[in-house]
Amino acid sequence: MNIIWDPSALLAALTGGVLIGLAAAWMALGLGRIAGISGLLGGLVDGAPDRAVRAAFVGGLLLAPALYLLLRGELPAVKMMVDTPQLLLAGLLVGIGTRFASGCTSGHGVCGLSRLSPRSLVATLSFMGAGFAAVYLLRHLLA
């Protein structure tokens, strides 16, 4: 395994982490809400009463690449290692998993763990373990 230590990638990851933390803190301290993306998006689709907050949060996620493009002049290159059907299947499985777990990485991994939630610890360990197993299976056993 090779790890490429690109300073701009590290800065982008650090900036993204800080922004996620600030958004989660804003939601928790300002609105008393958990910043779980799957829950916010699900409530937006289901017609939850606080649709404006949900729409603003999801809209910010969608506008972030446009802001990045405006500031940097180009979007970072993305190299897809799977074809479109595999990508769609993966997205479907993630969606099903977030429904079963009542949340996703942002809700459980960022917000739940910071609140010392046992349910979030179990959920985070489950989806991280499933991710590790999937990568090992795809890269070492099926490749």
WOQUIBEL-V139044 format. One record per residue. N is the residue number from 0. BURIAL is I if it has 16 or more other C-alpha atoms within 10 Angstrom, else O. Layout:
# WOQUIBEL-V139044
n=<N:N>
burial=<BURIAL:BURIAL>
This chain:
# WOQUIBEL-V139044
n=<0:1:2:3:4:5:6:7:8:9:10:11:12:13:14:15:16:17:18:19:20:21:22:23:24:25:26:27:28:29:30:31:32:33:34:35:36:37:38:39:40:41:42:43:44:45:46:47:48:49:50:51:52:53:54:55:56:57:58:59:60:61:62:63:64:65:66:67:68:69:70:71:72:73:74:75:76:77:78:79:80:81:82:83:84:85:86:87:88:89:90:91:92:93:94:95:96:97:98:99:100:101:102:103:104:105:106:107:108:109:110:111:112:113:114:115:116:117:118:119:120:121:122:123:124:125:126:127:128:129:130:131:132:133:134:135:136:137:138:139:140:141:142>
burial=<O:O:O:O:O:O:O:O:O:O:O:O:O:O:O:O:O:O:O:O:I:O:O:I:I:O:I:O:O:O:O:O:O:I:I:I:I:I:I:I:I:O:I:I:O:O:O:O:O:O:I:O:O:I:I:O:I:I:O:O:O:O:O:O:O:O:O:O:O:O:O:O:O:O:O:O:O:O:O:O:O:O:O:O:O:O:O:O:O:O:O:O:O:O:O:O:O:I:O:O:I:I:I:I:I:I:I:I:I:I:I:I:I:O:O:O:O:O:O:I:O:O:I:I:O:O:I:O:O:O:O:O:O:O:O:O:O:O:O:O:O:O:O>
